[in-house]
Amino acid sequence: MVAMQLWIQYVLGSLKDREDGAAAVEYGLLVGLIAVAIIVTVGLLGTKLDTLFTNIKNALP
């Protein structure tokens, strides 16, 4: 019985000390933030870039 109690304390203690999940969540949030920044930038500059590339294409022989 004592061995089982010690084993449960060991397992719960090792799970408490792990931070892998927290790091994964942080990386996920960073990826999401970068994706939102790219979408906003493309949305704001999209028509200007389209016009620029169209002008360049028309200027080529």
Distance bins in CASP14 RR format, pairs under 12 A and 6 or more apart:
PFRMAT RR
TARGET T0000
AUTHOR 0000-0000-0000
RMODE 2
METHOD distances of the structure
MODEL  1
1 7 0 0 0 0 0 1 0 0 0 0 0
1 8 0 0 0 0 0 1 0 0 0 0 0
2 8 0 0 0 0 0 1 0 0 0 0 0
2 9 0 0 0 0 0 1 0 0 0 0 0
3 9 0 0 0 0 0 1 0 0 0 0 0
3 10 0 0 0 0 0 1 0 0 0 0 0
4 10 0 0 0 0 0 1 0 0 0 0 0
4 11 0 0 0 0 0 1 0 0 0 0 0
5 11 0 0 0 0 0 1 0 0 0 0 0
5 12 0 0 0 0 0 1 0 0 0 0 0
6 12 0 0 0 0 0 1 0 0 0 0 0
6 13 0 0 0 0 0 1 0 0 0 0 0
7 13 0 0 0 0 0 1 0 0 0 0 0
7 14 0 0 0 0 0 1 0 0 0 0 0
8 14 0 0 0 0 0 1 0 0 0 0 0
8 15 0 0 0 0 0 1 0 0 0 0 0
9 15 0 0 0 0 0 1 0 0 0 0 0
9 16 0 0 0 0 0 1 0 0 0 0 0
10 16 0 0 0 0 0 1 0 0 0 0 0
10 17 0 0 0 0 0 1 0 0 0 0 0
11 17 0 0 0 0 0 1 0 0 0 0 0
11 18 0 0 0 0 0 1 0 0 0 0 0
12 18 0 0 0 0 0 1 0 0 0 0 0
14 20 0 0 0 0 0 1 0 0 0 0 0
15 21 0 0 0 0 0 1 0 0 0 0 0
18 24 0 0 0 0 0 1 0 0 0 0 0
19 25 0 0 0 0 0 1 0 0 0 0 0
19 26 0 0 0 0 1 0 0 0 0 0 0
20 26 0 0 0 0 0 1 0 0 0 0 0
20 27 0 0 0 0 0 1 0 0 0 0 0
21 27 0 0 0 0 1 0 0 0 0 0 0
21 28 0 0 0 0 0 1 0 0 0 0 0
22 28 0 0 0 0 0 1 0 0 0 0 0
22 29 0 0 0 0 0 1 0 0 0 0 0
23 29 0 0 0 0 0 1 0 0 0 0 0
23 30 0 0 0 0 0 1 0 0 0 0 0
24 30 0 0 0 0 0 1 0 0 0 0 0
24 31 0 0 0 0 0 1 0 0 0 0 0
25 31 0 0 0 0 0 1 0 0 0 0 0
25 32 0 0 0 0 0 1 0 0 0 0 0
26 32 0 0 0 0 0 1 0 0 0 0 0
26 33 0 0 0 0 0 1 0 0 0 0 0
27 33 0 0 0 0 0 1 0 0 0 0 0
27 34 0 0 0 0 0 1 0 0 0 0 0
28 34 0 0 0 0 1 0 0 0 0 0 0
28 35 0 0 0 0 1 0 0 0 0 0 0
29 35 0 0 0 0 0 1 0 0 0 0 0
29 36 0 0 0 0 0 1 0 0 0 0 0
30 36 0 0 0 0 0 1 0 0 0 0 0
30 37 0 0 0 0 0 1 0 0 0 0 0
31 37 0 0 0 0 0 1 0 0 0 0 0
31 38 0 0 0 0 0 1 0 0 0 0 0
32 38 0 0 0 0 1 0 0 0 0 0 0
32 39 0 0 0 0 1 0 0 0 0 0 0
32 40 0 0 0 0 0 1 0 0 0 0 0
33 39 0 0 0 0 0 1 0 0 0 0 0
33 40 0 0 0 0 0 1 0 0 0 0 0
34 40 0 0 0 0 0 1 0 0 0 0 0
34 41 0 0 0 0 0 1 0 0 0 0 0
35 41 0 0 0 0 0 1 0 0 0 0 0
35 42 0 0 0 0 0 1 0 0 0 0 0
36 42 0 0 0 0 0 1 0 0 0 0 0
36 43 0 0 0 0 0 1 0 0 0 0 0
37 43 0 0 0 0 0 1 0 0 0 0 0
37 44 0 0 0 0 0 1 0 0 0 0 0
38 44 0 0 0 0 0 1 0 0 0 0 0
38 45 0 0 0 0 0 1 0 0 0 0 0
38 46 0 0 0 0 0 1 0 0 0 0 0
39 45 0 0 0 0 0 1 0 0 0 0 0
39 46 0 0 0 0 0 1 0 0 0 0 0
40 46 0 0 0 0 0 1 0 0 0 0 0
41 48 0 0 0 0 0 1 0 0 0 0 0
41 49 0 0 0 0 0 1 0 0 0 0 0
42 48 0 0 0 0 0 1 0 0 0 0 0
42 49 0 0 0 0 1 0 0 0 0 0 0
42 50 0 0 0 0 0 1 0 0 0 0 0
43 49 0 0 0 0 1 0 0 0 0 0 0
43 50 0 0 0 0 0 1 0 0 0 0 0
45 51 0 0 0 0 0 1 0 0 0 0 0
45 52 0 0 0 0 1 0 0 0 0 0 0
45 53 0 0 0 0 0 1 0 0 0 0 0
46 52 0 0 0 0 1 0 0 0 0 0 0
46 53 0 0 0 0 1 0 0 0 0 0 0
46 54 0 0 0 0 0 1 0 0 0 0 0
47 53 0 0 0 0 0 1 0 0 0 0 0
47 54 0 0 0 0 0 1 0 0 0 0 0
48 54 0 0 0 0 0 1 0 0 0 0 0
48 55 0 0 0 0 0 1 0 0 0 0 0
49 55 0 0 0 0 0 1 0 0 0 0 0
49 56 0 0 0 0 0 1 0 0 0 0 0
50 56 0 0 0 0 0 1 0 0 0 0 0
50 57 0 0 0 0 0 1 0 0 0 0 0
51 57 0 0 0 0 0 1 0 0 0 0 0
51 58 0 0 0 0 0 1 0 0 0 0 0
52 58 0 0 0 0 0 1 0 0 0 0 0
52 59 0 0 0 0 0 1 0 0 0 0 0
53 59 0 0 0 0 0 1 0 0 0 0 0
53 60 0 0 0 0 0 1 0 0 0 0 0
54 60 0 0 0 0 0 1 0 0 0 0 0
END
